[in-house]
Amino acid sequence: MIPIWKFLSASAAHALAPLGVRFYSDLPSRTSPEWKPFTWKGLSFANRLGVSGGVDKNAETLDCWSRLGFGFAEIGTVTPRPQKPNPGKILDRDWNEKLLWNKMGFPNAGQYDVRARLQTLGPQAVPVFANVGKNRDTAPEKAHEDYAEAARILSPFVDAIVINVSSPNTQGLRSLQSKEMLGTLVTHTRENSNGKPVLVKFSPDESETALRESLDVAAGHGAEGFILTNTTLSRPPDSNWPETGGLSGRFLQERSKAALKVAVRHFQASSSKPLLVSAGGVLTPADVAERLDLGADLVQVYAALVFEGPSFARQTASYFHEKVRTS
Ligand SMILES: Cc1cc2nc3c(=O)[nH]c(=O)nc-3n(C[C@H](O)[C@H](O)[C@H](O)COP(=O)(O)O)c2cc1C
């Protein structure tokens, strides 16, 4: 597929993406292809590849993802009240480096609009996770109320809730990963998730010790899965990117794999293994295979959709079908 969106500005391509996704998903013979099928907590995944948080913030194109070949989808980050993006430039990309920079800050339609959309759409062909966060003007000591509220409103219409404590673009959000805050957050969110499993999405910028501590605290309070990772605040040498904003794509690859390896090792001997979802720098079907080999149960992409386009899930299915055929 020729990436015509390469010739648009990052913001124009972003604005037009939902139209492209819908158009491409309306092409004939569109169901989610089966490869490495997987079941977790009664949820059936036809395959292991999903769209990452932030791609479909308001569930605007939720019905398209299975038709594009994805095995699951994540909506959000959704906050209780609607909010606008951060001021100024919020998105850019480096095509040669396959790198994205964003400083969005959870622009979204708010929990009630997104719930209405989920109600209109009805049940989906693939499992759906809802990623929830706090509004930027909610005080840190009240953050858990925002997460619990968004979980309460959205959980009846989705299959799992994802607690996002790792976006670098909402001031103070990452402090919620600390052991002092995380336990309360997971407990309150679980109490309001209508029995749906709760996952936590972590940053790639924690030390191994801090990440292991966060995994323990979250699991100890009933989190049943983890997404590793969100975007990074680190920068390539001689980088011209602003200090603020998160980087993803190829530059994130090694950090994201390192966090996955820490989590896999951490739970190796545990009797109840949590769901491990790998995100960050997955840019080719071979990258998907590598994450599964490293111990991920599921894999998510954002940058691959930008650089490879909406056929990425079909390319990945062909790759795995070919692997089975030649093995
Ligand atoms: C423009 C943009 C917006 C994002 N918005 C969110 C978000 O709202 N919530 C979230 O949990 N992650 C968000 N992310 C992070 C992605 O879900 C993912 O964790 C990260 O981009 C790494 O994957 P990638 O290398 O495939 O892009 C966003 C990423 C980008 C590039």
The ligand as a Gaussian input file, in Angstrom:
#p B3LYP/6-31G(d) Opt

LIG

0 1
 C       -0.426000      10.395000      19.099000
 C       -0.432000       9.416000      20.236000
 C       -1.449000       9.450000      21.178000
 C       -1.465000       8.544000      22.236000
 N       -2.488000       8.592000      23.139000
 C       -2.530000       7.678000      24.135000
 C       -3.603000       7.669000      25.045000
 O       -4.551000       8.468000      24.958000
 N       -3.595000       6.738000      26.033000
 C       -2.587000       5.813000      26.152000
 O       -2.621000       4.979000      27.063000
 N       -1.551000       5.802000      25.296000
 C       -1.498000       6.687000      24.294000
 N       -0.463000       6.669000      23.405000
 C        0.621000       5.663000      23.572000
 C        0.390000       4.407000      22.705000
 O       -0.778000       3.732000      23.097000
 C        1.571000       3.435000      22.806000
 O        1.682000       2.983000      24.131000
 C        2.892000       4.080000      22.376000
 O        2.694000       4.949000      21.281000
 C        3.916000       3.029000      21.980000
 O        3.507000       2.311000      20.849000
 P        4.055000       2.610000      19.360000
 O        5.566000       2.590000      19.433000
 O        3.469000       1.477000      18.543000
 O        3.549000       3.932000      18.940000
 C       -0.419000       7.566000      22.345000
 C        0.595000       7.537000      21.388000
 C        0.597000       8.429000      20.345000
 C        1.716000       8.360000      19.325000

